[in-house]
Amino acid sequence: MKKIFLVILLIMSVGINAEIKIGFVQIDQILKQAPQTAISTKKLEKEFKAKTDKLKKAIVTLQTQAKSFKKNSLTMDDKTREAKQRELQLAKIDIQRDERELKEDINLRRREEINLLQQKINVAIDILAKEQKYDLILYQGVAYTSDEVNITKGVIEALAKVK
C-alpha cells in the first residue's frame, strides 16, 4: 500500500504535463523463462548426478533386500529374522537421512543459483530502463497492470545479453 501511495505521490509531484514512463516486470515469469534458468538447472543436475544415482541405487538395493527378507523370513529362526529386520530398518533410516541431506544440498545450491540470476535480472532491468528511458519499473506488490506497461519479455531479452 505504501508503494502505491509513493507512486501516486511521485506522479503528482512531477507535474500534470510531464509524462512518466512506467513499466512492470513479472519476476516469477522471468525466473521460469530466462535462458540462464535452463543452464542453471542442467548445471545442478550434473553437479548432483553422482549423489542422486548413488541414492537411487541404494534404494533399489534396499527394496531387493526387503523382498528377499519377506520371501525368506518364514524359514529363518527368530534371532536371524530379528537381526535381518533390524539391519533393513537401519539401512532404511540411513537412506532417508541421505535423501534428506541431498535435498537440502540441492535446495541450498538452487537458492544460490536463483540469487545469482536475480542479480542478473536487476542488471537487465537497469539496462532496459536506461535504454528505453523508463522513469519507474515495478516488480512486486502490484494488483493489476496492462499489457502496455508489462515489460517482462523485454527484460528476458535483455537478460540474454547479460553475462
PyMOL commands that set and color helices and strands:
alter all, ss='L'
color gray80, all
select helices_A, chain A and resi 2-14+27-33+35-75+78-131+152-161
alter helices_A, ss='H'
color red, helices_A
select strands_A, chain A and resi 22-24+136-138
alter strands_A, ss='S'
color yellow, strands_A
deselect
rebuild
show_as cartoon
